[in-house]
Amino acid sequence: MSPAARSKSSAPKKPPLAPVPSAPPVGAVAPFGEPGTLVDPGTILDLGTLVDKERRRGRGAQSNASGRFEAEARVAFDDGWQSFEDLPPFKTTVGIDTARKVITRNDSPDIGFDRSINPYRGCEHGCVYCFARPTHAYMGLSPGLDFESKLFAKPDAPALLEKELAASDYEPRMIAIGTNTDPYQPIEREYKIMRGILEVLERVGHPVGIVTKSALVMRDVDILSRMAKRNLVKVALSVTTMDPKLARTMEPRAATPAKRLEALRALSEAGVPTTVMVAPIIPALNDSEIERIIDAAAHAGVKEASYVLLRLPLEVRDLFREWLMANYPDRYRHIFTLIRDMRDGRDYDSQWGTRMKGTGPMAWMIGRRFEIACAKVGMNKRRAKLTTDHFARPKRGGQQLGLFD
């Protein structure tokens, strides 16, 4: 056996845990540690990216570090003139995304759809755990506070969608909306892009699956109910917790848990197939609520349920660490220990097939609890199936009508 092989075989299967003070300072922020190390939460490291509480009031992230593709890092530095006091609070701004196509394709083997639409980039809901945050780095912006305050809308999305559906080689399959950023986030009230997309999909008879955590989805119940009669739509609402205080801290600008359940009830009563997503499940923070959420959703008329384990890709890991230390410092070490138990000793494992559910005894127990809770209330006995039978390809601009059209 070579020295390298001996070294590899004797390596510990789990990373060693650094000793943690019994009472870490309240508000301390965990530094950005390398993968495979559990950072001592008693250590405070101010990298100049943390933002004052008053400036980020109503936001989820604690910091605004530069994106990972930037050649230079921007940090806030007090030069002694107390200029921080003059900095304005973060306000939501909306830019225009001039994309030439609106349907995004994927070939991930563990995802039940191969195409999706995202009417917006960034999300004002500000969920600290959002796995879409790293995508803002492609815009030269921070996955932190920029992600939830510097947004981009695609007002041409309905027209672009109709153009793509009119292509002669387009084959209809369910389009997923809301898989990256929420299509019903607050700015949808003004831009109404999602409603325009639904109008196109209803007109051409195209199936769609919607994921949201906003009660604004009830605004479109008229379109959704008509599409449901033709098996063209399913709507899933994410209910992370039943605790309004935890929800407000973790998802500051999303609908309250009660409003989400109300939306599920209204959609179910309108004949729209609904799903409750217990997502994400965070060990030692909201995993105790699995049964309660499923029971409440069942009483609202929901027939299907799913769950996803917390995912911490790229910058999300450090943003979540900061948030934990600012709000639940006493749980920091315990939560990350459990996360690593379910991620093969790492903060995140992106392997297909296991990234959504995790591995190990703790992940297995969560899965069994979820299955038992669903069985008790009769969920997931039958899943609504969407159809492409009604699809009628829209006419392309300038296309001559047929004799019998």
matplotlib code that plots the C-alpha trace (Angstrom):
import matplotlib.pyplot as plt

x = [0.0, 1.4, 1.8, -1.0, -3.3, -2.5, -3.1, -6.5, -7.6, -6.7, -8.5, -11.5, -14.9, -16.3, -14.6, -13.4, -15.6, -13.8, -14.6, -17.5, -17.9, -20.9, -22.4, -21.3, -21.9, -25.4, -25.3, -21.9, -21.4, -19.7, -16.8, -16.6, -15.1, -13.7, -15.7, -15.2, -14.7, -17.2, -16.5, -16.3, -19.4, -17.8, -15.3, -16.4, -15.0, -16.2, -15.3, -16.9, -19.9, -22.3, -25.0, -26.5, -29.8, -31.7, -30.5, -31.7, -34.9, -37.4, -34.7, -33.5, -29.7, -27.4, -24.7, -24.0, -20.7, -19.6, -20.4, -18.0, -17.2, -16.1, -12.5, -12.7, -14.5, -16.5, -16.4, -17.8, -15.0, -15.5, -12.8, -13.6, -16.2, -19.1, -20.3, -22.2, -25.0, -25.6, -26.1, -29.7, -31.7, -32.0, -34.9, -36.3, -35.4, -36.6, -34.6, -35.7, -34.4, -34.3, -34.1, -34.7, -36.1, -38.2, -38.3, -35.2, -34.3, -32.7, -31.7, -31.4, -32.4, -33.9, -36.3, -39.7, -39.7, -37.4, -38.5, -39.3, -40.0, -38.8, -40.7, -38.2, -34.6, -34.1, -36.9, -38.1, -39.4, -35.9, -35.9, -32.5, -32.2, -33.1, -31.0, -31.5, -29.4, -26.1, -27.7, -27.5, -23.7, -24.1, -25.5, -22.5, -24.5, -24.4, -26.4, -27.0, -29.1, -28.8, -30.7, -33.8, -33.6, -32.2, -34.7, -35.2, -38.5, -39.2, -42.2, -41.9, -42.2, -45.8, -45.0, -41.7, -43.5, -46.2, -43.4, -41.6, -44.7, -45.5, -42.2, -42.9, -40.5, -41.9, -43.2, -45.5, -44.7, -45.4, -43.8, -42.7, -42.9, -41.5, -38.7, -36.1, -37.6, -41.3, -43.5, -46.0, -43.5, -44.7, -43.7, -46.0, -48.9, -47.6, -46.0, -48.6, -46.2, -47.3, -50.9, -49.9, -48.1, -51.1, -53.3, -51.1, -50.9, -54.7, -55.3, -53.1, -54.0, -50.5, -50.0, -48.2, -47.0, -46.7, -44.7, -45.1, -45.3, -47.5, -51.2, -51.2, -51.8, -55.4, -55.7, -55.5, -58.0, -60.3, -57.7, -56.5, -59.9, -60.7, -57.4, -57.9, -61.2, -59.0, -56.2, -53.8, -52.6, -51.3, -50.3, -47.9, -47.5, -44.4, -45.3, -42.0, -43.4, -46.6, -44.8, -45.4, -42.4, -40.0, -41.6, -41.2, -37.5, -36.7, -39.0, -39.5, -41.6, -43.4, -47.1, -47.7, -48.3, -52.0, -52.3, -50.7, -53.1, -55.9, -54.7, -54.5, -58.0, -59.3, -57.6, -58.8, -62.4, -62.0, -61.1, -57.4, -55.2, -52.9, -49.8, -48.2, -44.5, -42.8, -39.7, -37.1, -36.9, -34.2, -33.1, -33.5, -35.3, -38.6, -38.4, -40.6, -43.5, -43.7, -46.8, -48.5, -48.1, -49.4, -52.4, -53.2, -52.9, -55.1, -57.8, -57.5, -58.4, -54.9, -54.4, -50.7, -47.5, -43.8, -40.7, -37.2, -34.2, -32.3, -29.8, -26.8, -25.0, -22.2, -23.0, -26.1, -24.0, -22.4, -25.6, -27.4, -24.6, -24.8, -28.5, -28.3, -25.8, -27.8, -31.1, -30.5, -26.8, -27.6, -28.6, -25.8, -23.6, -26.4, -28.0, -24.8, -23.9, -27.2, -26.9, -23.5, -24.9, -27.4, -24.8, -22.1, -20.0, -20.3, -22.4, -23.9, -23.9, -25.1, -25.3, -28.4, -30.9, -29.8, -29.5, -33.2, -33.5, -30.1, -28.6, -28.0, -30.2, -31.5, -32.6, -34.2, -36.2, -37.4, -38.5, -40.4, -42.1, -43.2, -44.6, -46.5, -48.0, -49.2, -50.7, -52.6, -54.5, -54.8, -52.4, -50.5, -53.0, -53.5, -51.6, -53.2, -51.9, -51.7, -52.4, -51.1, -54.1, -55.5, -52.4, -53.1, -49.9, -50.4, -50.1, -46.7, -46.7, -47.4, -48.4, -51.2, -54.3, -55.4, -58.5, -60.6, -59.0]
y = [0.0, 3.4, 6.2, 8.1, 5.2, 4.6, 8.3, 8.2, 5.0, 6.3, 9.6, 10.2, 9.6, 12.7, 16.0, 16.8, 19.4, 22.4, 23.1, 25.5, 27.9, 27.1, 30.6, 32.2, 35.9, 36.8, 38.1, 36.7, 35.7, 32.5, 33.1, 31.5, 28.1, 25.7, 22.6, 19.9, 22.1, 23.1, 26.8, 27.8, 30.0, 31.9, 33.4, 36.7, 37.7, 40.9, 40.8, 44.2, 42.5, 42.5, 45.1, 47.0, 45.7, 48.9, 49.0, 45.5, 45.5, 43.2, 41.2, 37.7, 37.8, 39.4, 40.4, 41.4, 39.8, 40.2, 37.5, 34.6, 35.6, 39.2, 40.2, 42.6, 42.3, 45.2, 45.8, 48.5, 50.3, 53.0, 55.6, 57.3, 59.8, 57.6, 57.6, 54.3, 56.3, 58.0, 54.9, 54.4, 51.2, 48.6, 49.3, 47.0, 48.0, 46.2, 46.0, 44.7, 41.3, 41.4, 37.6, 36.3, 33.0, 32.3, 28.4, 27.0, 23.3, 20.8, 17.2, 16.4, 12.8, 13.5, 16.3, 15.5, 18.1, 19.0, 22.7, 25.7, 29.4, 32.0, 35.3, 37.0, 36.9, 37.4, 37.1, 39.7, 37.0, 36.9, 33.3, 32.8, 29.2, 29.8, 27.6, 30.0, 32.7, 31.7, 32.5, 36.2, 36.0, 35.5, 39.0, 40.4, 40.9, 39.4, 36.3, 38.0, 41.2, 42.0, 38.8, 40.0, 43.7, 44.0, 42.2, 41.7, 41.2, 39.7, 41.7, 40.1, 36.6, 35.9, 37.0, 35.1, 32.0, 32.1, 32.4, 29.4, 27.3, 28.2, 26.6, 23.7, 21.4, 22.1, 19.1, 19.9, 18.6, 20.1, 23.4, 24.1, 27.6, 28.7, 26.1, 28.8, 32.1, 32.7, 33.8, 35.3, 37.4, 40.9, 42.7, 40.4, 42.6, 45.4, 43.5, 40.7, 38.6, 35.4, 36.1, 36.8, 33.5, 31.7, 33.3, 32.1, 28.5, 28.4, 29.6, 27.0, 24.2, 23.6, 21.9, 23.7, 23.0, 25.9, 26.2, 29.2, 30.3, 33.3, 33.8, 36.0, 32.8, 33.1, 36.2, 33.8, 31.3, 32.1, 30.9, 28.1, 26.6, 26.6, 25.0, 22.4, 21.2, 20.2, 18.6, 21.4, 22.7, 21.7, 24.1, 23.4, 25.7, 25.5, 25.5, 25.6, 26.1, 26.8, 29.2, 32.8, 34.1, 31.6, 32.2, 35.9, 35.6, 32.9, 34.1, 37.8, 38.9, 35.7, 35.0, 33.9, 30.1, 30.8, 32.6, 29.8, 27.3, 29.6, 29.6, 25.9, 25.6, 28.2, 26.4, 23.0, 24.2, 25.7, 22.2, 22.9, 19.9, 21.1, 19.9, 20.9, 21.0, 20.6, 22.4, 22.8, 20.5, 21.9, 19.5, 20.8, 23.9, 22.9, 19.1, 18.7, 20.2, 17.7, 16.0, 19.2, 20.8, 17.7, 17.5, 21.2, 20.8, 17.7, 19.7, 22.4, 19.8, 19.0, 15.5, 15.4, 16.2, 16.3, 17.3, 18.5, 18.5, 21.8, 22.4, 24.6, 25.0, 27.6, 30.9, 29.7, 27.8, 31.0, 33.0, 30.4, 30.2, 34.0, 33.8, 31.0, 32.8, 36.0, 34.4, 30.9, 30.9, 28.2, 25.8, 26.5, 23.6, 21.1, 22.0, 21.7, 18.5, 17.0, 18.5, 16.8, 13.5, 13.6, 14.9, 12.3, 14.5, 17.6, 20.8, 19.9, 16.9, 17.7, 14.0, 13.3, 11.1, 12.1, 15.9, 16.4, 13.8, 13.2, 10.0, 8.3, 7.4, 10.9, 11.4, 7.9, 8.8, 12.1, 10.2, 7.6, 10.2, 12.0, 8.8, 7.8, 11.3, 11.2, 7.8, 8.8, 11.5, 9.7, 11.8, 10.7, 7.8, 9.2, 11.9, 14.2, 13.7, 16.5, 16.1, 17.5, 16.4, 19.9, 21.5, 23.6, 25.2, 29.0, 30.6, 32.3, 36.0, 36.4, 32.8, 32.3, 30.6, 27.3, 27.0, 25.4, 27.3]
z = [0.0, -1.0, 1.6, -0.1, 0.2, 3.8, 4.6, 2.8, 4.6, 8.0, 7.5, 9.9, 8.4, 10.1, 10.6, 14.1, 16.0, 17.4, 21.1, 21.4, 24.3, 26.5, 25.9, 22.6, 22.4, 21.3, 17.7, 17.0, 13.4, 12.4, 10.0, 6.6, 7.3, 4.8, 4.0, 6.5, 9.5, 12.1, 12.9, 16.5, 16.9, 19.8, 17.3, 15.8, 12.4, 10.9, 7.2, 6.5, 4.7, 7.7, 7.5, 10.4, 11.7, 10.9, 7.3, 6.7, 8.6, 7.1, 5.2, 5.7, 5.1, 7.6, 5.0, 1.5, 0.4, -3.2, -5.6, -6.1, -9.7, -8.8, -9.2, -6.3, -2.9, -1.6, 2.2, 4.4, 6.3, 8.9, 8.3, 11.6, 10.4, 11.5, 7.9, 8.4, 10.0, 6.7, 4.7, 3.6, 4.3, 1.7, -0.7, -3.3, -6.8, -10.0, -13.2, -16.6, -17.8, -21.6, -22.1, -25.6, -24.3, -21.2, -21.0, -19.2, -19.8, -17.5, -17.6, -13.9, -13.3, -9.8, -10.9, -12.3, -15.0, -17.8, -18.4, -16.2, -16.3, -13.8, -14.3, -11.9, -10.9, -7.1, -4.6, -2.1, 0.2, 1.6, 2.8, 4.3, 3.3, -0.4, -2.6, -5.5, -3.9, -5.6, -9.0, -8.2, -8.5, -12.2, -12.3, -10.6, -7.4, -3.9, -3.0, 0.3, 0.6, -3.1, -3.9, -2.0, -2.8, -6.4, -8.4, -12.2, -13.9, -17.3, -18.6, -22.1, -20.6, -21.8, -25.4, -25.4, -24.1, -26.8, -29.4, -28.1, -27.9, -31.5, -32.8, -35.1, -33.2, -29.7, -27.8, -24.9, -21.4, -18.0, -17.4, -13.8, -12.4, -9.0, -8.8, -8.5, -7.4, -6.4, -9.2, -6.7, -4.8, -3.8, -7.0, -9.0, -7.7, -9.9, -12.8, -13.2, -15.3, -13.8, -14.7, -18.2, -18.4, -17.1, -19.7, -22.5, -21.0, -20.6, -24.2, -25.7, -23.3, -21.9, -18.5, -15.7, -12.1, -9.7, -6.5, -4.2, -0.6, -1.3, -0.8, -3.9, -5.9, -4.9, -7.2, -10.1, -8.9, -11.8, -14.4, -12.2, -11.6, -15.4, -16.2, -13.4, -15.1, -18.0, -15.9, -16.8, -13.5, -10.0, -7.3, -4.4, -1.4, 0.9, 4.6, 6.5, 10.0, 11.8, 14.2, 12.9, 14.8, 13.2, 9.8, 10.0, 11.1, 8.5, 5.6, 6.4, 3.4, 2.6, 3.6, 7.1, 7.7, 8.3, 5.0, 3.1, 4.6, 3.7, 0.1, 0.0, 1.3, -1.3, -4.2, -3.0, -2.8, -6.3, -7.6, -8.1, -7.2, -4.3, -2.6, 0.7, 0.7, 4.1, 2.9, 3.8, 6.9, 9.2, 11.9, 15.5, 14.2, 12.4, 12.0, 15.0, 13.0, 10.2, 11.5, 12.5, 9.1, 7.3, 9.6, 9.1, 5.3, 5.3, 7.1, 4.4, 1.8, 0.5, -1.0, -1.7, 0.2, -0.3, 1.7, 1.0, 3.4, 3.9, 1.1, 1.6, -1.7, -2.3, -0.5, 1.2, 3.7, 5.1, 4.9, 6.9, 9.5, 10.0, 10.4, 12.9, 15.0, 15.0, 15.9, 17.4, 18.6, 21.2, 18.4, 16.0, 16.7, 17.2, 13.9, 11.9, 13.5, 12.5, 9.0, 8.5, 9.8, 6.9, 4.3, 4.6, 7.0, 4.8, 5.0, 1.6, -0.7, -4.3, -5.4, -7.6, -5.8, -2.3, -2.3, -1.6, 1.2, 2.6, 3.9, 7.3, 10.3, 10.9, 7.3, 7.3, 10.5, 8.9, 5.8, 7.9, 10.0, 6.9, 5.3, 8.5, 8.9, 5.3, 5.8, 8.9, 7.0, 3.7, 1.7, -1.4, -2.1, -5.5, -7.4, -9.9, -13.4, -16.0, -19.7, -22.9, -24.9, -25.0, -26.4, -29.5, -31.0, -31.2, -34.6, -35.2, -36.1, -39.8, -40.3, -42.8, -41.5, -43.0, -45.1, -42.3, -39.3]

ax = plt.figure().add_subplot(projection="3d")
ax.plot(x, y, z, "-o")
ax.set_aspect("equal")
plt.show()
